[in-house]
Amino acid sequence: MTPTNTAPKPAPIIDMDLDQDGDDGHGSAYGITDREATLQARHQTETLGQRPGSLIIREGALKPRLFLYSYDDTTFIEAEYPRYDDLWAAFRARPELKHWIDVRGYGDLSLMERLMEDFDLHPLQMEDVLGDYQRAKVDVFGDNRLFLVSRMTDFTSELEIDDDQLSVFTGPNYVITFQDDYEDCLDSLRNRLRGNFSTTKRRPSLYLAYALTDVVIDHYFPTMAAIGDYLEGLEDRIFSERRERRMLNRILRIKKDIVRFRRLVYPERDKISEILRLPDEVMPEEIKVYFKDAYDHSMQALDLAESYRENITSLTELFLSDQSNRMNEVMKVLTIISAIFIPLSFVAGVYGMNFQRESPPQGPNPLNMPELYQPWGYPAVLSLMGLMVIGQLYYFWRKGWLSKQR
């Protein structure tokens, strides 16, 4: 047995200048990272034509780590087991305790088959576990046991939503959880179990399934808070950021993250709603009370997601409006310059016409620009043109067209 690592996961540091090429290095089109999209497509290809309930370990799955938490009102025992036989023996040796079997990593098909056999897990549900891309849901199987799927989320320092599947099986005196990564958001629940006054330890094992769901939903709020902070930073920088393509990429990508988050939370809300409709013999009323609280939290998360979606829409409109204002400023300057030079061009064009003043047979032509032969003609025309410019600038100033409006 080896001790568990309970160090908290560090909060993401949001960097607004991750990339200098205007792309920020983000992933694919619908808020799914390139790695996740590749693994999902590969897994779907591998399972084509397979018999329903076939267990397939996807490439790159981590070697399983097995943890057992055994507890009651006064007892708490935790250990990591390198071998499944040792965990099974420890589980069977303490039937009077409640147990949490925590499996992290899927990379051992024989282990998954033994778990499925020993705990009478349905092959279709184990297929969903190993598929690792299921939406949040709840199924009732066997003698009123539950199979729950939740999506754990985190807003990473790479400015993308990272989500992992948490699969939960309930039993008479145990709960089994599966996840594909070694790190998760459940350390706060583990620390509560280690405490001497934990409510979870005094309640039935089904309460642990609620506590797992509640912790997952609670971690939606730090994710949304990180997104909210990032949106505020974008709003502050819209008027100072001069690289329009880079700013637009940031806005569009955070919009995809918000859309993806909504897609994760909606099924979670529906799952809890379905749990609340289960009969009392499956879900006792004293546990439903806590799921009602989790339902309220999921609704709050959805409200935040809706609010941020409206914010990102407003942010997009603000960005486009600012770009339009900048374009109007440029056009105003160009228009003023054109308006100044149009009369000057007219004067220069008039005096650029090559009509002769004198014709040898007829003598002088009095109508053909007599001022060309005046000694002060050239300075006089330049002065006239300068007065025209000054007059135009004064007129524009009186109209307020020279002031910079932002």
JOGI-V565698 format. One record per residue. N is the residue number from 0. RES is the residue in one small letter. PHI is phi as a letter, one per 30 degrees, with the letter a starting at -180 (* if undefined). D_LAST is the distance of its C-alpha to the last C-alpha in whole Angstrom. Layout:
# JOGI-V565698
n:N res:RES phi:PHI d_last:D_LAST
n:N res:RES phi:PHI d_last:D_LAST
This chain:
# JOGI-V565698
n:0 res:m phi:* d_last:66
n:1 res:t phi:b d_last:63
n:2 res:p phi:d d_last:61
n:3 res:t phi:d d_last:57
n:4 res:n phi:c d_last:54
n:5 res:t phi:c d_last:52
n:6 res:a phi:d d_last:49
n:7 res:p phi:d d_last:46
n:8 res:k phi:d d_last:43
n:9 res:p phi:d d_last:41
n:10 res:a phi:d d_last:37
n:11 res:p phi:d d_last:35
n:12 res:i phi:c d_last:32
n:13 res:i phi:d d_last:29
n:14 res:d phi:c d_last:28
n:15 res:m phi:d d_last:24
n:16 res:d phi:b d_last:25
n:17 res:l phi:d d_last:29
n:18 res:d phi:b d_last:28
n:19 res:q phi:c d_last:27
n:20 res:d phi:c d_last:28
n:21 res:g phi:i d_last:25
n:22 res:d phi:c d_last:28
n:23 res:d phi:i d_last:28
n:24 res:g phi:i d_last:32
n:25 res:h phi:d d_last:32
n:26 res:g phi:d d_last:35
n:27 res:s phi:d d_last:35
n:28 res:a phi:d d_last:34
n:29 res:y phi:c d_last:35
n:30 res:g phi:i d_last:34
n:31 res:i phi:c d_last:37
n:32 res:t phi:d d_last:38
n:33 res:d phi:e d_last:40
n:34 res:r phi:d d_last:43
n:35 res:e phi:d d_last:43
n:36 res:a phi:d d_last:43
n:37 res:t phi:d d_last:46
n:38 res:l phi:d d_last:48
n:39 res:q phi:d d_last:47
n:40 res:a phi:d d_last:48
n:41 res:r phi:d d_last:51
n:42 res:h phi:d d_last:53
n:43 res:q phi:d d_last:52
n:44 res:t phi:d d_last:54
n:45 res:e phi:d d_last:57
n:46 res:t phi:c d_last:58
n:47 res:l phi:d d_last:58
n:48 res:g phi:i d_last:61
n:49 res:q phi:d d_last:62
n:50 res:r phi:d d_last:64
n:51 res:p phi:e d_last:62
n:52 res:g phi:j d_last:63
n:53 res:s phi:d d_last:63
n:54 res:l phi:c d_last:62
n:55 res:i phi:b d_last:60
n:56 res:i phi:d d_last:58
n:57 res:r phi:d d_last:55
n:58 res:e phi:d d_last:55
n:59 res:g phi:i d_last:53
n:60 res:a phi:d d_last:54
n:61 res:l phi:d d_last:55
n:62 res:k phi:d d_last:58
n:63 res:p phi:d d_last:59
n:64 res:r phi:c d_last:59
n:65 res:l phi:c d_last:61
n:66 res:f phi:b d_last:60
n:67 res:l phi:b d_last:62
n:68 res:y phi:c d_last:62
n:69 res:s phi:c d_last:65
n:70 res:y phi:a d_last:64
n:71 res:d phi:b d_last:66
n:72 res:d phi:e d_last:66
n:73 res:t phi:c d_last:67
n:74 res:t phi:b d_last:67
n:75 res:f phi:b d_last:64
n:76 res:i phi:b d_last:65
n:77 res:e phi:b d_last:62
n:78 res:a phi:a d_last:63
n:79 res:e phi:c d_last:62
n:80 res:y phi:c d_last:65
n:81 res:p phi:d d_last:65
n:82 res:r phi:b d_last:68
n:83 res:y phi:d d_last:68
n:84 res:d phi:e d_last:71
n:85 res:d phi:d d_last:71
n:86 res:l phi:d d_last:68
n:87 res:w phi:d d_last:70
n:88 res:a phi:d d_last:73
n:89 res:a phi:d d_last:71
n:90 res:f phi:d d_last:69
n:91 res:r phi:d d_last:73
n:92 res:a phi:d d_last:74
n:93 res:r phi:b d_last:72
n:94 res:p phi:d d_last:72
n:95 res:e phi:d d_last:72
n:96 res:l phi:c d_last:69
n:97 res:k phi:c d_last:65
n:98 res:h phi:b d_last:64
n:99 res:w phi:b d_last:60
n:100 res:i phi:c d_last:61
n:101 res:d phi:c d_last:58
n:102 res:v phi:c d_last:58
n:103 res:r phi:c d_last:55
n:104 res:g phi:j d_last:55
n:105 res:y phi:c d_last:57
n:106 res:g phi:d d_last:58
n:107 res:d phi:a d_last:62
n:108 res:l phi:d d_last:63
n:109 res:s phi:d d_last:67
n:110 res:l phi:d d_last:65
n:111 res:m phi:d d_last:63
n:112 res:e phi:d d_last:66
n:113 res:r phi:d d_last:68
n:114 res:l phi:d d_last:66
n:115 res:m phi:d d_last:66
n:116 res:e phi:d d_last:69
n:117 res:d phi:d d_last:70
n:118 res:f phi:c d_last:67
n:119 res:d phi:h d_last:68
n:120 res:l phi:d d_last:64
n:121 res:h phi:d d_last:64
n:122 res:p phi:e d_last:63
n:123 res:l phi:d d_last:61
n:124 res:q phi:d d_last:59
n:125 res:m phi:d d_last:59
n:126 res:e phi:d d_last:58
n:127 res:d phi:d d_last:55
n:128 res:v phi:d d_last:55
n:129 res:l phi:d d_last:55
n:130 res:g phi:d d_last:53
n:131 res:d phi:i d_last:50
n:132 res:y phi:b d_last:48
n:133 res:q phi:d d_last:49
n:134 res:r phi:d d_last:46
n:135 res:a phi:d d_last:47
n:136 res:k phi:a d_last:50
n:137 res:v phi:b d_last:53
n:138 res:d phi:b d_last:57
n:139 res:v phi:c d_last:60
n:140 res:f phi:b d_last:63
n:141 res:g phi:h d_last:67
n:142 res:d phi:d d_last:68
n:143 res:n phi:i d_last:65
n:144 res:r phi:c d_last:63
n:145 res:l phi:c d_last:59
n:146 res:f phi:b d_last:57
n:147 res:l phi:c d_last:53
n:148 res:v phi:b d_last:50
n:149 res:s phi:b d_last:47
n:150 res:r phi:c d_last:44
n:151 res:m phi:d d_last:43
n:152 res:t phi:b d_last:39
n:153 res:d phi:a d_last:37
n:154 res:f phi:c d_last:34
n:155 res:t phi:d d_last:35
n:156 res:s phi:d d_last:33
n:157 res:e phi:d d_last:33
n:158 res:l phi:i d_last:30
n:159 res:e phi:b d_last:33
n:160 res:i phi:d d_last:35
n:161 res:d phi:c d_last:38
n:162 res:d phi:b d_last:41
n:163 res:d phi:b d_last:45
n:164 res:q phi:d d_last:47
n:165 res:l phi:c d_last:50
n:166 res:s phi:c d_last:53
n:167 res:v phi:b d_last:55
n:168 res:f phi:c d_last:59
n:169 res:t phi:c d_last:61
n:170 res:g phi:b d_last:64
n:171 res:p phi:e d_last:67
n:172 res:n phi:b d_last:66
n:173 res:y phi:a d_last:64
n:174 res:v phi:b d_last:60
n:175 res:i phi:c d_last:59
n:176 res:t phi:c d_last:56
n:177 res:f phi:b d_last:55
n:178 res:q phi:a d_last:52
n:179 res:d phi:c d_last:51
n:180 res:d phi:b d_last:50
n:181 res:y phi:d d_last:51
n:182 res:e phi:c d_last:48
n:183 res:d phi:a d_last:47
n:184 res:c phi:c d_last:45
n:185 res:l phi:c d_last:49
n:186 res:d phi:d d_last:49
n:187 res:s phi:d d_last:49
n:188 res:l phi:d d_last:51
n:189 res:r phi:d d_last:54
n:190 res:n phi:d d_last:53
n:191 res:r phi:d d_last:54
n:192 res:l phi:d d_last:57
n:193 res:r phi:d d_last:58
n:194 res:g phi:d d_last:58
n:195 res:n phi:d d_last:61
n:196 res:f phi:b d_last:59
n:197 res:s phi:d d_last:58
n:198 res:t phi:d d_last:58
n:199 res:t phi:e d_last:58
n:200 res:k phi:d d_last:61
n:201 res:r phi:c d_last:63
n:202 res:r phi:c d_last:61
n:203 res:p phi:d d_last:63
n:204 res:s phi:d d_last:61
n:205 res:l phi:d d_last:59
n:206 res:y phi:d d_last:57
n:207 res:l phi:d d_last:56
n:208 res:a phi:d d_last:55
n:209 res:y phi:d d_last:53
n:210 res:a phi:d d_last:52
n:211 res:l phi:d d_last:51
n:212 res:t phi:d d_last:48
n:213 res:d phi:d d_last:47
n:214 res:v phi:d d_last:46
n:215 res:v phi:d d_last:44
n:216 res:i phi:d d_last:42
n:217 res:d phi:e d_last:41
n:218 res:h phi:d d_last:40
n:219 res:y phi:d d_last:38
n:220 res:f phi:d d_last:36
n:221 res:p phi:d d_last:35
n:222 res:t phi:d d_last:34
n:223 res:m phi:d d_last:31
n:224 res:a phi:d d_last:30
n:225 res:a phi:d d_last:30
n:226 res:i phi:d d_last:28
n:227 res:g phi:d d_last:26
n:228 res:d phi:d d_last:25
n:229 res:y phi:d d_last:24
n:230 res:l phi:d d_last:21
n:231 res:e phi:d d_last:20
n:232 res:g phi:d d_last:20
n:233 res:l phi:d d_last:18
n:234 res:e phi:d d_last:15
n:235 res:d phi:d d_last:15
n:236 res:r phi:c d_last:15
n:237 res:i phi:e d_last:13
n:238 res:f phi:d d_last:9
n:239 res:s phi:c d_last:12
n:240 res:e phi:d d_last:14
n:241 res:r phi:c d_last:15
n:242 res:r phi:c d_last:18
n:243 res:e phi:d d_last:17
n:244 res:r phi:d d_last:21
n:245 res:r phi:d d_last:21
n:246 res:m phi:d d_last:19
n:247 res:l phi:d d_last:20
n:248 res:n phi:d d_last:23
n:249 res:r phi:d d_last:23
n:250 res:i phi:d d_last:21
n:251 res:l phi:d d_last:24
n:252 res:r phi:d d_last:27
n:253 res:i phi:d d_last:26
n:254 res:k phi:d d_last:26
n:255 res:k phi:d d_last:30
n:256 res:d phi:d d_last:31
n:257 res:i phi:d d_last:30
n:258 res:v phi:d d_last:32
n:259 res:r phi:d d_last:35
n:260 res:f phi:d d_last:35
n:261 res:r phi:d d_last:35
n:262 res:r phi:d d_last:38
n:263 res:l phi:d d_last:40
n:264 res:v phi:d d_last:39
n:265 res:y phi:e d_last:40
n:266 res:p phi:d d_last:44
n:267 res:e phi:d d_last:44
n:268 res:r phi:d d_last:44
n:269 res:d phi:d d_last:46
n:270 res:k phi:d d_last:49
n:271 res:i phi:d d_last:49
n:272 res:s phi:d d_last:49
n:273 res:e phi:d d_last:52
n:274 res:i phi:d d_last:54
n:275 res:l phi:d d_last:53
n:276 res:r phi:c d_last:55
n:277 res:l phi:d d_last:58
n:278 res:p phi:d d_last:62
n:279 res:d phi:d d_last:63
n:280 res:e phi:d d_last:65
n:281 res:v phi:c d_last:63
n:282 res:m phi:b d_last:60
n:283 res:p phi:e d_last:61
n:284 res:e phi:d d_last:60
n:285 res:e phi:d d_last:59
n:286 res:i phi:d d_last:57
n:287 res:k phi:e d_last:55
n:288 res:v phi:e d_last:54
n:289 res:y phi:d d_last:52
n:290 res:f phi:d d_last:51
n:291 res:k phi:d d_last:49
n:292 res:d phi:d d_last:47
n:293 res:a phi:d d_last:46
n:294 res:y phi:d d_last:45
n:295 res:d phi:d d_last:43
n:296 res:h phi:d d_last:41
n:297 res:s phi:d d_last:41
n:298 res:m phi:d d_last:39
n:299 res:q phi:d d_last:37
n:300 res:a phi:d d_last:36
n:301 res:l phi:d d_last:35
n:302 res:d phi:d d_last:33
n:303 res:l phi:d d_last:31
n:304 res:a phi:d d_last:31
n:305 res:e phi:d d_last:30
n:306 res:s phi:d d_last:27
n:307 res:y phi:d d_last:26
n:308 res:r phi:d d_last:26
n:309 res:e phi:d d_last:24
n:310 res:n phi:d d_last:21
n:311 res:i phi:d d_last:21
n:312 res:t phi:d d_last:21
n:313 res:s phi:d d_last:18
n:314 res:l phi:d d_last:17
n:315 res:t phi:d d_last:17
n:316 res:e phi:d d_last:16
n:317 res:l phi:d d_last:12
n:318 res:f phi:d d_last:13
n:319 res:l phi:d d_last:14
n:320 res:s phi:d d_last:11
n:321 res:d phi:d d_last:8
n:322 res:q phi:d d_last:11
n:323 res:s phi:d d_last:11
n:324 res:n phi:d d_last:7
n:325 res:r phi:d d_last:8
n:326 res:m phi:d d_last:12
n:327 res:n phi:d d_last:10
n:328 res:e phi:d d_last:9
n:329 res:v phi:d d_last:12
n:330 res:m phi:d d_last:14
n:331 res:k phi:d d_last:13
n:332 res:v phi:d d_last:14
n:333 res:l phi:d d_last:17
n:334 res:t phi:d d_last:18
n:335 res:i phi:d d_last:18
n:336 res:i phi:d d_last:20
n:337 res:s phi:d d_last:22
n:338 res:a phi:d d_last:23
n:339 res:i phi:d d_last:24
n:340 res:f phi:d d_last:26
n:341 res:i phi:d d_last:28
n:342 res:p phi:d d_last:30
n:343 res:l phi:d d_last:31
n:344 res:s phi:d d_last:32
n:345 res:f phi:d d_last:34
n:346 res:v phi:d d_last:36
n:347 res:a phi:d d_last:36
n:348 res:g phi:d d_last:38
n:349 res:v phi:d d_last:40
n:350 res:y phi:d d_last:41
n:351 res:g phi:c d_last:42
n:352 res:m phi:d d_last:44
n:353 res:n phi:c d_last:48
n:354 res:f phi:c d_last:50
n:355 res:q phi:d d_last:53
n:356 res:r phi:d d_last:54
n:357 res:e phi:b d_last:58
n:358 res:s phi:b d_last:60
n:359 res:p phi:e d_last:63
n:360 res:p phi:d d_last:65
n:361 res:q phi:c d_last:64
n:362 res:g phi:j d_last:62
n:363 res:p phi:d d_last:59
n:364 res:n phi:c d_last:56
n:365 res:p phi:d d_last:55
n:366 res:l phi:d d_last:52
n:367 res:n phi:c d_last:51
n:368 res:m phi:h d_last:48
n:369 res:p phi:d d_last:50
n:370 res:e phi:d d_last:48
n:371 res:l phi:d d_last:48
n:372 res:y phi:c d_last:51
n:373 res:q phi:d d_last:50
n:374 res:p phi:d d_last:49
n:375 res:w phi:c d_last:46
n:376 res:g phi:d d_last:45
n:377 res:y phi:d d_last:42
n:378 res:p phi:d d_last:41
n:379 res:a phi:d d_last:40
n:380 res:v phi:d d_last:39
n:381 res:l phi:d d_last:36
n:382 res:s phi:d d_last:36
n:383 res:l phi:d d_last:35
n:384 res:m phi:d d_last:32
n:385 res:g phi:d d_last:31
n:386 res:l phi:d d_last:31
n:387 res:m phi:d d_last:29
n:388 res:v phi:d d_last:26
n:389 res:i phi:d d_last:26
n:390 res:g phi:d d_last:26
n:391 res:q phi:d d_last:23
n:392 res:l phi:d d_last:21
n:393 res:y phi:d d_last:22
n:394 res:y phi:d d_last:22
n:395 res:f phi:d d_last:18
n:396 res:w phi:d d_last:17
n:397 res:r phi:d d_last:19
n:398 res:k phi:d d_last:17
n:399 res:g phi:i d_last:14
n:400 res:w phi:d d_last:13
n:401 res:l phi:d d_last:13
n:402 res:s phi:d d_last:10
n:403 res:k phi:c d_last:7
n:404 res:q phi:c d_last:4
n:405 res:r phi:b d_last:0
